[in-house]
Amino acid sequence: MAEPVEKLKTIREGSAEILVAEHVFYNPVQEFNRDLSICVLATFSRVWQRERAEARRKKAKDGPVEEAVELVAGQRCDQGLRILEALSATGLRSVRYANEIPGVKEIVANDLSKSAVESIENSVRHNKLEHLITPSFNDAMTLMYTSTHPDKRFTAIDLDPYGHPTRFLDGAVQSIEDGGLLLITATDMAVLAGNSPEACYVKYGSVPLKTKACHEMALRILLRCIESTATRYGRYMVPLLSISADFYIRVFVRIFTGQYACKKSSSKQSMVFQCTGCETFTLQPLGILKPNPTEQNPGQIKFGTPTGPFVSARCQHCNHQHHMGGPIWSDALYDVEFLKELLQTVELEQFKKLTTIRRIYGTLSVVREELHDVPLYYALDRLCGILHMEVVPMMKLRSALLHAGYRVSYSHASKTSIKTNAPVDVLWDILRCWAKKHPVKKERLIEGTPVAAILAKEPEKEYNLEDLHADANPPSRKESLSRFPENPAAHWGPGTRATLMVSDNKMLKSVQNQNKRRKGQNKQKPAAAAAAKDPIRNRPSESTPK
């Protein structure tokens, strides 16, 4: 008796149309991830070709210079990128890379599942991409370890596992070309955000803190883990872009070789001390760089060890103790020049067709506005919550900081974030000034609490909370870009666990009982509900907090 033919389903995304078995994992949630990766790789492809052309020009000196290579998506480029998608699943990402990224030499679509590899082969034939995509049935780590020879290394390696990526990093940093690109996703946000510090230390070698800046701290923990893995082999990392989105984080980093640059690594990593009362944080670097100029080398530096700790046993603001976390990556999360070129890529006509292009442009615009030399951030609602006071309008607080001569920005990870180079004393002083006009209830001023300790002090000076500063409202907000979009669907999560447990007929009790106690109270009229939405962008208005 003949075996029944397995039914295949068709998935369409971007320029790809793939045929997969019913049981093969496909996650539509991460279309933003795939679209962003395509934009980054397309930009990196141009940068890579420019660098190779410059290297050939220097090598040739006065000899003939080769003509620039034309980069066309869907066509093989012999001097182009060699990409490894180590955990391909459906192969959708590889098919889209082949169709949409110009300047590709080869894409190796690898998976350990035989049925997944068969689906990849079907999809490659269906999309007529045999000249660009090579299906591979192998263990990802084995494949990378057998590709460490310079002739076999990849120009870009994409790691998007279900969970933590750390077990793949050792092979990845050894099998990537010098100057190559690693694209890495981590979806175990509960661990990275501080719910299980002991598990995070086991997986990433760092202790996270429960802080409102947990999503940025997650990025910095992953980056430090990549850096520490690379430096074992005399290589170091340069982040091009680091994004926190939905339920995961995604980083794009270049790996270079250089023993001297590796020595600077300790100065780019820090321990974090966070007060258990007022939640102020202090960073202490693991190493410092001191100028040590000589006649032969006026730019020479000396490597040193900092003296510490940078905090006392008790917090100077509220007299509570500290938690210590880290180490984390405390250098820049992105490269300014690459981000500028990436935004130019996003505005090209061929990329405007991407489904999530508005969100990509909005997110990158906020990232461009971030203070790249200021690690972590505070959340305005949390600061006001600690002091039990009425929340300061965001524009007023930003104006007060700017009027005082400090810099301030949002973080793309939080709509209430305050990223500033101002000392935390200044933030507390601004809130003390606000408390004079909007007093805190006396019953809240209990001795021994952070609110009592902080508001007991007088502000050192008056801050301007009334006049709106010209730069308080950032361009991304003025243009109503898609900066902090809400989840597009209920139960937005990393995969089957977030979707299969809930159906139309059988809902979770927590969902059924949601807001039952409030039923009949504070009912919002349909007109008011419609007004709360931004009519142009069809998303929640960003007017609150102001």
C-alpha positions in Angstrom: 0.0 0.0 0.0 1.4 3.4 -1.0 2.3 5.8 1.8 0.0 8.9 1.9 1.5 12.0 0.4 2.0 14.7 3.1 0.0 17.8 2.5 2.0 20.9 2.0 0.9 24.5 2.8 2.0 27.6 1.0 3.4 30.6 2.9 3.9 33.9 1.2 6.0 36.7 2.7 7.9 39.5 0.9 9.1 38.1 -2.4 9.1 34.5 -1.3 6.6 31.7 -1.7 7.5 28.5 0.1 5.9 25.1 0.4 6.2 23.5 3.9 4.7 20.5 5.7 2.1 21.2 8.4 4.4 20.4 11.3 7.4 22.5 10.1 7.8 25.6 12.4 7.0 29.0 10.9 6.6 32.1 13.0 4.8 35.0 11.3 5.4 37.1 14.3 9.0 37.8 13.3 8.3 39.3 9.9 9.7 42.6 11.4 12.9 40.7 12.3 13.3 39.3 8.8 12.5 42.6 7.1 15.0 44.5 9.3 17.6 41.8 8.6 17.2 42.2 4.9 17.7 46.0 5.1 20.8 45.6 7.3 22.3 42.9 5.0 21.6 45.0 1.9 23.4 47.9 3.6 26.3 45.7 4.8 26.6 44.3 1.3 27.4 47.8 -0.1 29.8 48.5 2.7 31.5 45.2 2.2 32.0 45.8 -1.5 33.4 49.3 -0.9 35.9 48.0 1.7 37.0 45.2 -0.7 37.4 47.7 -3.5 39.5 50.0 -1.3 41.7 47.1 -0.2 42.2 46.1 -3.9 43.1 49.7 -4.8 45.7 49.9 -2.1 47.2 46.5 -3.1 47.3 47.5 -6.8 48.9 50.9 -6.0 49.7 52.3 -9.5 48.3 49.3 -11.3 44.9 49.0 -13.0 41.9 49.3 -10.8 39.0 46.8 -11.2 35.6 48.2 -12.1 33.0 48.3 -9.4 30.8 45.2 -9.1 27.1 45.7 -10.0 24.9 44.4 -7.2 21.6 43.0 -8.3 19.2 41.1 -6.0 18.5 37.5 -7.2 21.7 37.3 -9.2 24.9 35.5 -8.1 27.9 37.8 -7.4 31.2 35.9 -7.3 32.7 38.6 -5.0 29.6 38.9 -2.9 28.4 37.7 0.5 28.5 34.1 1.6 25.7 33.8 4.2 24.9 31.0 6.6 21.5 30.6 8.0 22.4 28.1 10.7 18.9 27.3 11.9 16.7 27.6 8.8 13.5 25.8 9.7 11.3 26.6 6.7 14.1 28.3 4.8 11.8 31.3 4.3 14.6 33.7 5.5 17.1 32.2 3.1 14.7 32.5 0.2 14.0 36.1 1.0 17.7 36.9 1.4 18.4 35.4 -2.0 15.5 37.3 -3.7 15.9 40.7 -1.9 19.6 41.3 -1.0 21.9 42.5 -3.8 25.5 41.2 -3.9 25.1 37.6 -2.7 27.4 34.8 -3.7 25.9 31.9 -1.8 23.4 31.2 1.0 23.8 28.0 3.0 20.4 27.1 4.5 21.1 24.6 7.3 18.8 22.6 9.6 19.1 19.5 11.8 15.6 18.3 10.9 15.4 16.1 7.8 11.8 17.2 7.0 12.8 20.8 7.3 15.7 20.4 4.9 13.3 18.6 2.4 11.0 21.7 2.7 13.9 24.0 2.0 14.8 22.0 -1.1 11.2 22.2 -2.3 11.1 25.9 -1.7 14.4 26.5 -3.4 13.2 24.7 -6.5 9.8 26.4 -6.4 11.5 29.9 -6.3 14.1 28.9 -8.9 17.0 29.8 -6.6 19.3 26.8 -7.0 22.1 29.1 -8.2 22.1 30.9 -4.8 20.9 28.7 -2.0 22.6 25.4 -0.9 20.4 23.3 1.5 22.4 21.7 4.3 21.4 18.9 6.6 23.8 19.3 9.5 24.2 20.2 13.2 24.7 24.0 13.2 27.7 23.9 15.6 29.4 21.1 13.6 28.9 23.0 10.4 30.5 26.2 11.9 33.4 24.3 13.5 34.3 22.7 10.2 34.2 26.1 8.5 36.9 27.8 10.5 39.6 27.6 7.8 39.9 31.1 6.1 38.8 29.6 2.8 35.6 28.2 4.2 34.5 31.1 6.5 31.2 32.9 6.0 30.7 36.7 5.4 27.5 36.7 7.4 26.0 34.2 9.9 22.4 34.4 11.0 21.5 32.8 14.3 17.8 32.9 15.2 17.3 30.0 17.7 14.2 29.3 19.8 15.7 30.5 23.2 19.2 31.5 23.9 21.9 31.7 21.2 25.0 31.4 23.5 25.8 27.7 22.7 26.3 28.7 19.0 28.6 31.8 19.6 31.9 29.9 20.0 31.5 28.4 16.5 30.2 31.6 15.0 33.0 33.9 16.0 35.5 31.3 14.7 33.8 30.7 11.3 33.1 34.3 10.4 35.4 36.3 8.0 37.4 39.2 9.4 35.0 42.1 9.3 32.1 39.7 8.8 28.6 40.2 10.2 26.8 38.2 12.9 23.0 38.5 13.1 21.9 37.1 16.5 18.4 36.8 18.1 17.6 35.9 21.7 14.0 35.2 22.7 14.5 34.1 26.4 13.6 37.6 27.6 12.4 36.4 31.0 15.9 35.2 31.8 17.6 38.3 30.4 15.2 40.7 32.1 16.0 39.5 35.6 13.4 36.9 36.5 16.0 34.2 36.9 19.4 35.8 37.6 21.1 32.4 38.3 19.9 31.0 34.9 21.1 34.1 33.1 24.5 33.8 34.7 24.7 30.1 33.6 23.7 31.0 30.0 25.3 34.4 29.5 27.9 34.8 32.2 26.1 38.0 33.6 23.7 38.7 36.4 20.7 40.9 35.3 18.9 43.3 37.6 15.1 43.9 37.8 15.0 47.4 36.4 12.8 49.4 34.1 15.7 49.4 31.7 15.7 45.6 31.6 15.3 45.5 27.8 18.4 47.6 27.2 20.3 45.6 29.9 19.3 42.4 28.0 20.9 43.8 24.8 24.1 44.7 26.8 24.3 41.3 28.4 24.1 39.6 25.0 26.7 41.9 23.5 29.1 41.3 26.4 28.7 37.6 25.9 29.5 37.9 22.2 32.5 40.1 23.0 33.9 37.8 25.7 33.5 34.8 23.3 35.3 36.6 20.5 38.2 37.9 22.6 39.3 34.3 23.5 40.4 34.0 19.8 42.0 37.4 19.5 38.9 38.9 17.9 36.6 41.7 18.9 33.1 43.0 18.2 31.7 46.3 16.8 27.9 46.6 17.2 26.2 48.0 14.1 22.7 47.9 15.4 21.0 46.5 18.6 17.2 46.3 18.8 14.7 45.3 21.4 11.4 44.4 19.8 8.3 42.5 20.8 9.4 39.5 22.8 13.0 39.3 21.7 16.3 41.2 21.1 18.2 41.3 17.9 21.8 42.4 17.4 24.0 43.0 14.3 27.7 43.0 15.1 30.9 42.9 13.0 33.8 40.7 14.1 37.3 41.8 13.6 40.7 40.4 14.4 43.2 42.4 16.5 45.1 41.7 19.7 45.6 45.3 20.7 41.8 46.1 20.2 41.0 43.1 22.4 42.9 44.7 25.3 40.4 47.6 25.3 37.6 45.1 25.9 37.6 45.5 29.7 37.1 49.2 29.5 33.9 48.6 27.5 32.3 46.4 30.1 30.9 47.4 33.5 29.3 46.2 36.7 26.0 47.8 37.6 25.0 48.9 41.2 21.3 49.5 41.7 19.7 50.9 44.8 17.0 48.7 46.3 15.0 51.7 47.3 15.0 54.5 44.7 16.4 52.3 41.9 19.2 54.7 40.9 22.1 52.9 39.2 25.8 53.4 38.9 28.2 51.8 36.5 31.7 50.7 37.4 34.0 49.8 34.4 36.1 46.6 34.6 39.1 48.5 33.1 40.1 52.1 32.3 42.3 53.7 29.6 44.8 56.3 30.6 46.6 58.6 28.1 50.3 57.8 28.0 51.8 59.8 25.2 55.4 59.4 24.1 57.5 61.1 21.4 57.3 58.1 19.2 53.6 57.5 19.8 51.7 60.6 21.0 48.3 58.8 21.0 49.5 55.9 23.1 47.3 54.8 26.0 47.9 52.8 29.2 45.6 50.1 30.5 44.6 50.4 34.1 42.4 48.9 36.8 39.8 51.3 38.4 39.6 51.8 42.1 36.3 51.3 43.8 33.6 50.5 44.6 31.9 53.5 42.9 29.1 53.5 45.5 29.1 53.5 49.3 27.4 50.8 51.4 24.2 52.8 51.5 22.6 54.9 48.7 23.3 58.6 49.1 19.8 59.5 48.0 17.6 57.2 50.1 20.0 55.3 52.5 19.0 51.9 51.1 21.4 49.1 50.1 22.5 48.2 46.6 22.2 45.2 44.3 25.1 44.4 42.0 24.6 43.1 38.5 26.6 42.6 35.4 29.0 42.7 33.8 27.3 44.3 30.8 28.5 45.9 27.6 28.7 49.7 28.4 29.9 51.0 25.1 27.8 52.1 22.1 24.9 49.9 21.0 25.1 51.0 17.3 27.5 52.5 14.8 26.5 56.1 13.8 27.7 56.0 10.2 26.2 52.6 9.5 22.9 53.7 10.9 22.9 56.7 8.7 23.5 54.5 5.6 20.9 52.0 6.8 18.2 54.8 7.0 19.1 55.7 3.4 18.6 52.0 2.4 15.2 51.9 4.0 14.1 54.9 1.9 15.0 53.1 -1.4 12.0 52.2 -3.6 12.6 48.4 -3.5 12.5 48.3 0.3 9.3 50.5 0.6 7.4 47.3 -0.4 8.3 45.6 2.9 5.2 45.0 5.1 6.8 46.4 8.3 8.8 49.3 6.6 6.9 52.0 8.6 7.8 50.4 11.8 11.4 49.8 10.7 11.8 53.5 9.8 10.2 54.7 13.0 12.3 52.4 15.2 15.6 53.3 13.4 14.7 57.0 13.7 14.4 56.7 17.5 17.6 54.7 17.7 19.4 57.4 15.7 18.1 60.0 18.3 19.4 57.9 21.3 22.4 59.1 23.2 24.8 56.4 22.1 27.4 57.2 24.9 24.9 56.9 27.8 24.2 53.3 29.0 20.8 52.4 30.3 17.9 54.7 31.1 15.3 55.7 33.7 11.5 55.4 33.2 9.6 58.6 34.0 6.5 56.9 35.4 8.7 54.7 37.7 10.6 57.7 39.1 7.3 59.5 39.8 5.9 56.3 41.2 8.8 55.9 43.7 8.0 59.5 45.0 4.2 58.8 44.9 3.7 62.1 42.9 1.7 63.2 39.9 3.6 62.2 36.7 5.6 65.0 35.2 4.7 65.6 31.5 7.6 64.1 29.5 8.1 67.3 27.4 8.4 69.4 30.6 11.0 67.1 32.1 13.0 66.9 28.9 12.8 70.7 28.6 14.1 71.1 32.2 17.1 68.9 31.4 17.9 70.8 28.2 17.5 74.2 29.8 20.0 73.0 32.5 22.6 72.2 29.8 22.3 68.5 29.7 21.4 66.1 26.8 18.4 63.9 26.8 16.7 61.3 24.5 14.3 58.5 24.4 15.3 54.8 24.2 13.6 52.8 21.5 12.9 50.1 24.1 10.4 52.3 26.2 8.0 55.1 25.5 8.5 56.6 29.0 12.3 56.3 28.9 14.8 59.1 29.9 18.3 58.6 28.6 20.4 61.5 29.8 24.0 62.5 30.7 22.7 64.4 33.7 23.7 63.0 37.1 20.8 61.3 38.9 20.9 64.1 41.5 19.7 66.5 38.8 16.7 64.2 38.1 15.7 64.1 41.7 16.1 67.9 42.0 13.8 68.4 39.1 11.2 66.1 40.7 11.6 68.0 44.0 10.8 71.3 42.1 7.8 69.6 40.6 6.7 68.4 44.1 6.6 72.0 45.3 3.9 72.8 42.8 2.2 69.3 43.0 2.7 68.3 46.7 2.9 64.6 47.7 0.3 63.6 50.3 1.7 63.8 53.8 0.7 60.2 54.7 3.1 59.0 52.0 6.1 60.6 53.7 6.8 57.6 56.0 10.2 57.6 57.7 12.7 55.2 56.1 11.1 55.2 52.7 12.7 56.5 49.6 10.1 59.2 49.1 10.6 60.6 52.6 14.4 60.6 52.2 14.5 62.2 48.8 11.8 64.9 49.4 13.3 65.8 52.7 16.2 67.6 50.8 15.7 71.0 49.2 16.6 71.3 45.5 20.0 72.8 44.9 18.5 75.2 42.3 15.3 75.9 40.5 14.7 74.2 37.2 12.6 75.5 34.3 9.6 73.3 34.0 7.4 75.8 32.3 9.0 76.9 29.0 9.2 74.3 26.3 12.7 73.9 25.0 13.0 73.9 21.2 14.7 70.5 21.1 12.4 68.8 23.7 10.1 67.3 21.1 12.3 65.0 19.0 11.8 64.8 15.2 10.5 61.2 15.3 7.7 62.4 17.6 6.9 65.5 15.5 6.6 63.4 12.4 4.3 60.9 14.1 6.5 58.0 13.1 5.7 54.5 14.3 7.9 54.6 17.3 6.4 52.4 20.0 3.7 50.3 18.2 1.4 48.1 20.2 1.3 44.3 19.7 -0.7 43.7 16.5 -2.6 40.7 17.9 -3.6 39.1 21.2 -1.2 36.6 22.8 1.8 38.0 20.8 4.6 35.7 21.6 7.5 33.6 20.3 5.7 30.7 18.9 3.2 27.9 19.5 3.2 28.2 23.3 1.8 31.7 22.9 -0.9 30.8 20.2 -2.0 27.2 20.5 -3.0 27.5 24.2 -5.7 30.1 23.3 -8.4 29.6 20.7 -11.7 31.3 19.8 -13.8 28.6 21.6 -11.6 28.0 24.7 -10.0 31.0 26.3 -7.7 31.2 29.2 -9.4 32.1 32.5 -7.0 35.1 32.9 -8.3 36.4 29.6 -12.0 35.7 30.3 -11.8 37.5 33.7 -9.8 40.4 32.5 -11.3 43.8 33.8 -14.4 42.1 35.2 -14.1 44.1 38.5 -14.2 47.3 36.5 -17.3 46.4 34.6 -19.6 49.3 34.6 -17.0 51.7 36.0 -15.3 54.4 33.9 -16.9 53.2 30.7 -15.4 54.9 27.8 -17.8 56.2 25.1 -17.1 55.0 21.6 -16.3 58.5 20.4 -13.7 59.0 23.2 -12.2 55.6 22.4 -11.9 56.6 18.8 -10.2 59.9 19.8 -7.6 58.1 21.8 -6.3 56.6 18.6 -4.0 58.4 16.3 -6.3 58.8 13.2 -3.3 58.9 10.8 -1.3 56.0 12.1 -4.1 53.9 13.5 -2.1 53.3 16.7 -2.3 54.6 20.3 -1.6 58.3 20.6 1.8 59.2 22.0 0.4 62.4 23.6 0.4 60.7 27.0 2.8 61.0 28.7 3.3 64.5 27.2 
